[in-house]
């Protein structure tokens, strides 16, 4: 079996999709499936694939997959990665209008002709039905996830503490991700500054773009050692895993989050999570009692931090790891994708 993954970018700075593609490539390989990733629109007209995985909408991967299906009969599946979430429709109606036009002329055909549209959670599947018209496709909830963490735990934590000595002997709450209005960072900062005590530390592991006025506004206002807030910039590799392992909890106060790869990464190292009910895998976190879930408003974020300050999360570490192993490991999604590929192969034989 040979699988091709198509994605617009493999740069981890672009967000969780690139990370998911990399982890899925590893998981498929470990399961004995030959697969490759293309982020440059190479010519595959002479190649033979059993399945193409299209990551995301609105870009060339879907167009190319549809073209290969029509010319070679190659089946493909589509991961929207949250791009069918109605949050964008409500918060940027003009941009949504332009996408609705593209949907009618191109994107709907890509969706309709796919072997499956794959959703990471049941919540994502339900929300996707409310965004564009017309909407008709074969829906499957395959899940997503991350690979098991690599590297030495002690080395990673020591590396992180050496790089950021202010973290030593502190109770750490970690935010890891982009700086964007939908992430709810304004609510987080407001709550932390208002309620934190000496010895509490909020670690913001996020790209620091000097070109982004929103980022600079938050950085200038809340980059104050007296407020116990540490901005680290973007972290990767062992230092990133050191931050995840060292944190007492990870927080993601988003107004919209399709999956939350960093939530899965935190659970993989037994770090409990604090998330809003707008992070689509919140039902999994509740089911395993792997953290706390609240509304995406100031009162909800205040409640999340109260739970962290009170020490309620210490008992949830084992639950977080169990959630990762049983629900958020990338191998689960890889197995379901392989099953789809085999179904298509069998239908060709019949």
N, C-alpha and C positions, 0 to 999 in steps of 0.2 A: 504494500500500500504506500502511496506517495501523496502527501498533502502539501499544498502551497498556502501560505498566509500572506495576505496583502494588507499593508498598513501605510498610511500617509507619512508617518514619521516614527522612527525608533529612538528618538532622542528622549531620554527619561525626563528631561526638563518640561516636556509637553504634558506630562501627567501620567495617570495610571494605565492608560491604554498601552503605551510602549512597554511598560513593565509587565503587563499581562501577556503581551505577545512573546516577550523573551522567556517568561516562565512556562508558557504553553509550549513553546518550541522544545524546551528541556523535558517537560513532562511527556510529550508525544514520543520523543526520542527514547526516553527511559522505558516506555511501553512498547518499544520495538518498531515504531512507525517512522519511516523516512519522511522528513518534512523540511521545508525551507521558508525563509522570510524574505519578502521583496518589498522594499520601501522606495524603489526608484522607477517603478513602471517598466521593468525590463520586458523584452519581447519573449513571450512563452508560447508562441504559436506552434513550435515544433516539439514542445514538451508534453508528456502525458501525465496527468494528475487524476487521482481518484476523487479528490475533493479540494475545493478552494474555500478558504476562510476569509471573508471580507470583514475587516475591522473598521467600524465607523461608517458614517453616511456623508454625502455631499462632496466627496472627493473622487479621485480617479479609480480607487480599488473596486468600487461597485460597478462602474462603467466597464472596466476591463473584465471583470468576472462574467458579466452578462454577455459581453462580446465572445469570450471563450466558450460559454455554454452554447451560444447560437452557432459558432463555427466548428466546435469540436465535441459538443454534447457534454462538456465537463460540468458536473453539478457543483453548486456552491451554497454556502450558508452565510448569513449576515449577523454579526454582532453589532447592534446599534450603540452599545456602550453609553446608554443614557441619552442619546441624541433625539429620542422620541419622547422625552419627558415634557409634559405640558408646562413646566415651570418657565421654560424659555419663551413659550407662547405668551404667557401672562406678563413677563417682565421685559420683553423686547418685541412688541407687536409688529414693528416695521420689518425687522429682520425675519420674523416668522412669516410675514406676508411674502417676502422674496423667496423663502424656502418652500412655501406652499406652491408657488409657481413652478419652481424646479421639481417639486414633488410630482406635479401633474405631468410634466413633460419628460422626466427622466427617472427620478428616485422611486416612484411607485412601481414602475416596470421592473426595476432591480429587486425590490422587495417581493413583488408578486411572483416572480420567476425563480426565486431562491428555493432550495430544498427545505430550508427552515430559517426562520428568524429567531436567533438564540438570545434569551434573556438571562441575566445574571441572578435575578430574583423574581419571585412571583409578583412582588410589588411593581417592579419595572414592567413586567408583561401587562399588568392591568392599566398602568398609567399610559403606556404606549398607544392604547386604543383611543385616547382622548385628544390627540394632537393634530394629525393631518387627515385629509379626506381626498380620495377614498382610501380605505384601509382594509386590505384583505391579504392574508399571508398564512403560512403554516407556522404556528408559534410553538416554541419549545423552551422550557426553562432548563438550561444546562448548568447554571451556576458559573462561577469563575473562582479565582483564588490565587494563592501564591505558593511557591515551592517551599520546602523545608529550609529554614535558615542555615547558611553555611558559615564556616569559620569557628574560631575558638571563643567561647563566651567570655572567659576571663580576659583574654587579650583585647577583645572588642570593648569591653567596659573600661579597661585601663586606658585604652587609646582615646576613648571619648573624654574621660576625666582628665587626662593629660592635656588634651587640646583645649578643654574648657574647665579649668580648675575651680571656677566658681560653683560648679555643680556638686562638688564633694560635700558630703554630709548634709545635703539638702533634700527635702521632700519635693520630688519633681513631677510636674504635670507637663506633658509633651504635646505640642501641636506640630504636626509634620504634613506639609502640603503647600499648595500655591497660596498666594495672597490675592484674594478675589472677593468682591462684595457678597457673593453667594455663600462664602465660607463661614460667615457669622463671627468673624474675628472681633468686630467692634463690640459685640455682646460679651465675648470672652474676656477682652481686656477690661471692660467696664466692671464685670463681676469680680475678676481677680484683684484688681486694684482696690476695690471696695472691701473685699473680705479676707484677703491674704494676711498672714502673720509672718513674723520673723522666722526664717527657716524654710518657708515655702518658696518655690521657684517655678516660674512658668517659662518653659523653653520653647522658643519659636524657631523651628527648623524649616525655613522657607527661603526660596530664591529672593534676593534683594535687588530688584530692578530699579535703577536710578531713573529710568524713563517712565516708570509707572507712578503717576501722581498719587494714586490710592495707596500704594505701598509706602511711598515716602511720607505721606501724611500720617499713617499709622506708626511708622518707624520713628519719626520725629516726636510724636506725642508720647509713645510708650517705651522708647528706648532709654529707660531711666533705671540705673542700678538700685536706686532707693525704692523702686516699685517691685523689685525682685523679678524682673523680666529679662531674659537673656535671648538675644537674637543671634543665631549661629550661622545664618545663611543656609543654602541647600547642602544637605549631607548625603553622602553615598558610601557604598562599600562598608568596611568594618566600622567606621565612625558612625554611620547611620544605624547599624545594628547595635552598636554600643549605646546610642541614645535610646533606642527602643527597649533594650534590656535594662537600662538604668532607671528609666521612668517608673514611677509608681502607678501611673495610668496615662493613657493616650486620650486626648479629647478631639472631637470633630463636631463642632457646633453648626454644621452646614444647614442652609435653607434648601439646598438641593444637592444630592450626592447619589449617583447611580449605584455605586457599589461600595467604594471606599477601600481601595487596595491596602492602604496603610492600616486599616482596621484589622484586616486579615493578617498583615505582617505583625502587628502588635500581639494578636492572639497566638501567633506561632511561637512567640517567646514568653508566653504566659503573662503578658501585660494586659490587665483589664482595660476596658474602653468606656468612655463617656461620649454618647452620641445623641443627636436629635432623631426624632421620628421622621425626618426628611432624608436620612441616610437609608437607602433602600434595603439594606440587610439588617435593619433594626429588629425584625422579627426573629432572626437567627440569634441575635445577641440576647434577646429576651428569653427565647426558648432554652438556651444553655445557661442563662444567668451569668453571662460573661462580662457584665458591666451594668451601666445604668442608661436608661433612655428617657428623654424628656422632650417637650415641645421646643420648636426653634424660635423662641422669643426670650426676652430678658429674664422673665420669671423661670422659664425652663432651664436656661443656662445657669442661673443662680442655684437652682435645685441640684444640677449636676455637680457644681463645685461644692455645695454643702455636703453632698455625699462623699466627695473626695476628701474634704477637710476633716470629716468625721471618722475616716478610716474604714468605711464600709467596704471598700474594694479589695482589701487584703485577703478576704476569704474567697474571692472570685478568680484567683490566678489559675487554679487547676481547671475551673470551668472554661476559662478563656482558651486554654490549650486544647481541651476536649472539643470545643467548638471548631477550632482550626483543623484538628485531625479528622473530624467526622463530616465537616461541612465546607470548610474554606480552603482545603488543600487543592491545588490546581489539578492534581491527578483525577479528582472526581469529574471535573469538567472535561478533561482530556478523554476519559473513558466514554463519556456520553457523545463526544464528537466522533470518536472512532466508531461507535455504534451507528451513528447517522451515515457515515461513509460506507459501512458494510451494508446497511439497508439499501443505499443507492446502488451499490455494486450488485447486490442480489437481484434487485429489480431489473437491472440491465440483462442479467443472465436469463431471468424468467421471460 
